[in-house]
Amino acid sequence: QVQLVESGGGLVQPGGSLRLSCAASGSIFDINDMGWHRQAPEKKRELVAFIIGGNTNYAGSVKGRFTISRDNAKNTVYLQMNSLKHEDTAVYYCYAVHQGTVYWGQGTQVTVSS
């Protein structure tokens, strides 16, 4: 079992920044794949970014603005979001893949508004 707890969401103005955190606990010793999805109102959940080993990948809509990173000592994955836009408004969900099972966090709301 893996538990994921997200934090760092909130309200930010367009052009601003936020950093999301996702702390993992439980059977985490062999988690290699972690990342973030988001879901905006009335839209499907979409992949934002993921990190596998030392390799990262991003959705085209966030490339160059978002950075995913992982601190193995803290069992935490981060999503640094810069130059935020209205269309980044969504609930952001952290995920981790462990022994073929995908675990999800509870989600954290990000609202970009002036």
C-alpha positions in Angstrom: 0.0 0.0 0.0 1.1 3.5 -0.8 -0.4 6.7 0.6 0.0 10.0 -1.2 -0.7 13.4 0.4 -0.6 16.5 -1.8 -0.2 20.1 -0.6 0.6 23.5 -2.1 -2.5 24.4 -4.1 -4.3 27.7 -3.8 -5.3 30.9 -5.5 -2.7 32.7 -7.7 -2.9 35.5 -10.2 -2.0 34.9 -13.9 1.7 34.9 -14.3 2.3 33.8 -10.8 3.9 30.6 -9.4 3.0 27.7 -7.1 4.8 24.6 -6.0 2.8 21.5 -5.4 4.2 18.7 -3.1 3.3 15.1 -2.9 4.6 13.1 0.0 4.5 9.3 -0.3 4.4 6.9 2.6 4.0 3.1 3.0 5.6 0.6 0.6 7.6 3.1 -1.3 11.0 1.5 -1.7 10.4 0.5 -5.3 8.3 3.3 -6.7 10.0 4.4 -9.9 7.1 6.2 -11.7 5.4 9.2 -10.2 3.7 12.2 -11.6 0.8 14.6 -11.8 -2.5 14.7 -13.5 -5.1 17.5 -13.4 -8.8 17.8 -14.0 -10.5 21.0 -14.9 -14.3 21.5 -14.5 -16.2 19.6 -17.2 -13.0 18.3 -18.7 -11.3 14.9 -18.7 -8.3 14.2 -16.4 -5.1 14.9 -18.3 -1.5 14.0 -17.6 0.6 17.0 -16.7 4.1 15.6 -16.0 5.8 12.5 -14.8 9.2 11.4 -13.7 10.6 7.8 -14.2 14.0 7.3 -12.7 15.8 10.5 -13.7 13.7 11.1 -16.8 10.9 13.7 -17.0 8.1 14.3 -19.5 5.6 17.0 -19.8 2.3 17.8 -21.5 2.8 20.2 -24.4 0.6 22.8 -22.7 2.9 23.1 -19.6 6.3 22.4 -21.2 8.7 25.2 -20.4 6.5 26.5 -17.5 6.3 23.5 -15.1 9.1 21.4 -13.6 8.7 18.1 -11.9 11.3 16.9 -9.5 11.7 14.2 -6.9 13.5 14.1 -3.5 14.1 10.5 -2.7 15.3 11.3 0.8 12.0 12.9 1.6 9.9 10.5 -0.5 8.3 13.6 -2.1 7.7 14.6 -5.7 7.2 18.3 -6.6 5.6 20.3 -9.3 6.9 23.8 -9.7 4.4 25.8 -11.8 5.5 29.1 -13.2 3.8 31.6 -15.6 0.4 30.2 -14.6 -2.5 30.8 -16.9 -6.3 30.8 -16.4 -6.4 27.5 -18.2 -4.2 25.9 -15.6 -7.1 26.1 -13.1 -7.8 22.5 -12.1 -7.6 19.9 -9.3 -4.1 18.5 -9.4 -3.6 14.8 -8.5 -0.4 13.1 -7.7 0.0 9.5 -8.6 2.6 6.7 -8.0 2.9 3.3 -9.7 3.9 0.5 -7.3 4.1 -3.1 -8.4 1.7 -2.5 -11.2 -0.9 -0.6 -9.1 -1.6 3.1 -9.6 -2.1 5.0 -6.4 -3.6 8.5 -6.2 -3.6 11.4 -3.9 -6.7 13.2 -2.8 -6.1 16.2 -5.1 -5.3 19.8 -4.5 -7.1 22.8 -6.0 -5.2 25.3 -8.1 -7.1 28.4 -9.2 -5.5 31.0 -11.4 -7.6 34.2 -11.3 -7.1 37.9 -11.2 
